[in-house]
Amino acid sequence: MANNFQNLSVKLFADGANLKQIADMATRSYIKGFTTNPSLMRKAGVKNYREFAKEVLLEVKDRPISFEVFSDNRDKMISQGFEIASWGENVNVKIPITNSMGESTTEVIKVLSKEGVSLNITAVMTISQIQNSIDSINKSSNSFISIFAGRIADTGVDPRKIIEEALNIVRQYPHVQLIWASPRELLNVIQANEIGCHVITATTDILEKIDLIGKDLLQYSLETVKMFRDDALASGYQI
């Protein structure tokens, strides 16, 4: 691994639902935690939520991992949250900042957080949502707030400004950490580190590029040219 990566202060969480990939990432000391969500699980072909989670927890025992509730009903979200929390001491319960009808989940957050459940408040994109999250959690209970920086960037807005403001808000709460979620490229790891974000979570396609950090660009340019030529020759192209 590139030495430059070793000097980063941002913690790297692996995001995904492929059990084989999770097991592989669990062997890497630089991976400090794990996240997943129902969409990633569906894409990976997961059929049974609880069984999948139990299999993952056999691989991930010493680092935080987040599993998400998916009900729209307040009481069911709470019961799902307690159930998920019971799966392991290293489990964080993901609570979306609203349900799918746009209704606030702050009451769910308050109930679970008051009982000491470690939360990961997710799908957050605005400062008001960040403030609502902070106002709702038990400040002495370990919690994450996942700001979906990649989706913010997809709208043409620079997510760094939002995350910097959020960092100022949570600075006085040492048990609350911000996650730069849904990154689009390896550069986002560097950006998250530069602004002092606590965590960035990334899928395997981004994590596999970690060794490129600090790579000599002239050498990379030459390797790219060789790749183009090799592919042209392998294809038997003629001009």
Residue, then its C-alpha position, 0 to 999 in steps of 0.5 A: m500500500a502506498n505510504n501516502f495512504q498510511n498518513l491519512s487521518v480519515k478512517l476508511f469504512a468498506d461499503g457493500a453486501n458481497l460476503k466474499q468481499i467483506a471477508d477480504m476487507a476484514t483482513r485489511s487492517y486499514i479498513k476501520g469499519f463496514t456499512t451496507n444498505p438494503s439496496l446494496m444487499r438486493k444488488a448482491g442477491v441477498k435473500n434473508y436479511r437476518e441470515f446475511a447479517k449473522e454471516v457478516l458478523l462472523e467475519v466482522k467482529d472487532r470493528p463497527i458495522s451498520f445495518e439499516v431499518f426499512s419500515d416506514n412505521r415509527d413503532k416498527m422502525i424502533s422494533q427493527g432497530f432494537e432487533i438489529a442492535s441485538w445482533g452484536e456489540n459492534v453493530n450500528v443501527k442505520i436510521p434514515i433521516t426521514n421515512s420514504m414518505g418524507e416524515s421525520t424519524t427524529e422520534v425514532i432516533k430519540v427513543l433508540s439513542k436514549e436506550g444506548v443504541s449506537l446509531n448511524i443516521t443516514a441519507v443526510m444531505t442538508i444542514s437542517q437534517i444534520q442539526n435535527s440529527i444532533d438535536s435528537i441523539n443521546k450525546s453520550s452514545n456513540s453515533f455516526i451521521s452519514i452525509f451523502a456527499g456523492r449524491i450532493a455532488d451529483t446535483g452540482v453542489d460541492p459537498r465539502k462546504i456542507i461537511e465542513e459546516a457539519l464538522n463545526i456543529v458536531r465538534q463539541y460532541p466527541h461521541v458523534q462522527l461524520i461519515w462522507a458517504s457515497p463517494r464517487e472516486l478515490l479523490n473523495v478520500i483525499q478531500a474528506n481527509e483534507i477537511g478533517c471528516h472522521v470517516i469515509t465509506a467506499t465501495t470495493d471499486i474505489l477501495e481497490k484503487i487505494d494503492l494508486i495514492g501517491k503514484d507517479l503520474l508520468q509512470y501512470s501515463l506510460e502504463t496507460v499508453k502501453m495498455f492502449r497499444d496492447d489492447a489494439l494489438a490483441s484485437g488485431y486492429q489495422i489502419 
